[in-house]
Amino acid sequence: MSCDWLKPYIGCVVVCDLDEFYLVIGTLTDVSDLHLAFVDADLHDHREANSTKEVYVMETRKIGVRVNRARLAIPLHRLVGISRMDEVVA
């Protein structure tokens, strides 16, 4: 599977919805056929939150990324959706 469609997101702060309960917000640095790599990322487990994913993303857009991982890699097959943070609408 080609990941060329993800290359325009490299260098951008992105919001990645993952399967299960996870969300990644961070700067995408690299893509491969198997993984996405991030720096200054927030790996967020929605089960630990008191708000919806949408509210959490909007709060992050206002206050900035709550970095809890200096570097992070996730398997590409876990990705459900990706958006640039500046394209998230209220």
N, C-alpha and C positions, 0 to 999 in steps of 0.2 A: 504494500500500500504506500503510495507516495504521500509525503507530508508537505509538498510544495505549497499547498494552500495555507499553511501555517506560517510560512516565512515572512509575510508582511507584518506579523505580530511581534517579531523579534525586535528587542529594544524597547518595547512598549510595556507599560503597566497594564496587565490584563486580569480579567476575572474568568476563572475556569470552573465551571460546574462539573463535578465528578459524579460517577455513580455512587451509590450509597449515600452517605450524609456529609460528604466533604466538599469544600470549596477552597480554591487556591486563588489568592490575590497577590500578584507580585510582578516583577520585571522578567519577561521571558527572554532567555539568553540563547537558547539553542533548541532545535527540534531534530529528531531522527525518526526513523520508521518505528522505533520502539519507545522512546521517551521524550518528555518535555523537560527542559531544565530552566530553573528560575534562580534569581538572586533577590535578596531583600523581600522574602515572601512571607505570607500569612497562610499557614495551613490550618483551616478552620473546620472544626467538627461541629456541625449544626446541632447535634444532640446536646452539646454543652451550652447552648445559647438560649436566651430568653426572648428572642425575636426571630422573625422569618429570615431566610437568606436574602430576600430583597431589601429588607430594612437594614440588615448588616452591611450589605454592599453600599447602600446609600449613605450610611454613617461613615463608612470607610472613604467614600468619595469626598465627604466633607472634612474629615479629620486626618486622612492619610492612612497608609497601610500600617497595620499593627504587626510589625515584623517579628516573627518568632522562629524564622529559619534564615540563616545567612545564605545558604544554598539549599536547593531542593530539586529532586528529580521525581517525576511521576510517570508511571506507565501510560503510554498513549492510549491504550485500549480502555482506560478508565475515564477518558474525556467524553463528556456529554455535550458541552457547549463552551465557547470561548468568545469574549468580547473585550475590546479595549475599554479601559476604565472610563476614558473620556467619551465613549459612545453609550454608556449606561444612561438611560433616561429615567427621570423621576415619575 
